[in-house]
């Protein structure tokens, strides 16, 4: 797969806009992040902002991949360790990526934000049979950049509805 990468903060070019036409193929832009050993791509239209790591208040009774809550723009926002979602390893986080997940915002703790990639649907691979049943809620597709695997995520499904409901209600015990 040949992905075009643009540094974060660089001026937007025609190849990095959300939906562009290149050789009659619609290219979609994804934010590329590192979560431990795994490269992850988030749909750019779901990204709210990227920020330095903020203080995180731990919450009892939530799944291990939920680090807790951070106050972002005056509101409590759940913080999810992206490394635990995709690689089963805690991320040595330096950044938070706030994304829209349905009607609310969640923050993803990532090791690094690497840039924006423009990808056509033809460049994405379907999930292998072993992952289709297990990961379809969070993983949209897989791909490769050079020799590294990229996991394309569904930002709206990173936290299950029952976890969001518990965080909203203040009831964190299982």
N, C-alpha and C positions, 0 to 999 in steps of 0.2 A: 504494500500500500504506500502510496506517495502522498504524504500529508504536508500541507503548507503550514509552517509555524510562524506566528508573529509574536514578538515579545509583548508582554503585558505593558500597557502604557504607551505603546507605539501608536502612531497615527493610523487610523483605520484606512485600509486600502480596499479596492474592489474585491480582492480575494478573501477578505476577512469579514465583510458584512454578513449579517445573519443569513439571508437568502440571496445568493448571487447566481448569475448564469455564467458558467465556464464550459465551453464546448457543449452547449445544450444540456448540461447536467446541472441540476440544482445542488449547490453546495450548502451545507449547514455548518455553522460555526459552533465549536465546542471549546470550553476552557479546559486546558490540560493541567492537571495537578499531580503531584507525587504524594503517595500515601505509603511510606515505607518503600518496599521493593516494587510496588505496583503503580503503574501510570493509570490515572483515571481521567475520564473526560466527562464534563458536565455540560448540558445544553446551555449555551450562552444566553438564550432568552429567559432562562430561569435564574441566572446569577444576578443578585441584587448589588453586592459589593464585596470587595476583598479588603481585609484589614489585618493588622498585626494581631497577635494573640492577646485576648483580653482576659481579665480575671474570670474564672469559672467557679461557680458555687455548686458543689456536689449535692446530689439529690439521692436520698435513699429509695430503694425499691424499684428503680428503673433498670432496664437491661444494661449490661456491662458496656455496650458500645455508646451509651449516652453518658457523656462526661459530666453533664449538669446543665446549669443555666448561666448565661452571660447577659448582661444588660447591653443591648445594642440599640442605639437611637432612642433610649428611654424605655424600652420594653424588654421584658425577660424573653430570651430566645434559647431553645434547647440547642446544646452543642453535641454533635455526634462525631466520634472518632472514625474518620473514613478508613483508616487502616484496619480497624476491627470489622468494618462492614465488608471490605473486599479481600482482605488478606489475613484476617485472624491474628493480627499483630498490632499492638499499640503504636500510634504514630508519634514521632518526636516532632510535635507541631511547632511551627513558626508563624502560621497564618490561619485565619478563619475566612471561609468563603460562605457568605450569607446567600442562601438560595430560597426561591419560592417553592414551597412544597404544598400544593393544593392552595388553601386559603391562608396559609400562614408562612412564616419565615423560620427556617432552621439554619444553624451555622455548622459548617463542616470543618473540623480541625484537620489541617493538611500539613505535610512537611514543607512543601514548596509549591508555588504557582509558576508554571513554566511558560505559558503563552496561550495563544488561541490557534486552533486548527480548523481548517475548512475541509470538510469531507463530503463526498457524494454518497448516496445510499448504496451504490454499487460497490463502494470501497469497504463497507461494513460487512462483517461475516455474521451469519446467524449463530446463535449459541449452539455449542456441541450438544448432542443428545443427553449426556449426563448432567448438563447444567440447565437444560430447558425447564424442567419441573422445579428445580431447587432455587433458581435465581431470577426468574422472569419478573418478579416484582421490583427488583432493584437494578438488574442489568439489562440494558436494551440491546447491546450487541458487543462484539469483541473485534479487535483489529490489531495491527502491529505497526510500529514505527521503528524502522530499521530492524533490530532484532528483539525489541521489547514489546511485550503484550500491552495493549491498551484496553481497559474496561470502560465502555460507554454506559453511563448510569442514567437511570430515570430519576431525576431529582424529586419528583412529586411522590415517590414511593420509598424514600430512604428510611422513614420512620413509619412503622405500622400504625394504623388508626387507633388501636387500643392504647398504645404508648402515648400518642398525641392527646387522646382523651384524658389519660391519667395526669399528664402534665398540665392540661388546661384546668382540670378540676381540683388540682392540688392534692389528689389522692395518689401517692406514689407507691404505697405498699401493694404487692401483687395480690 
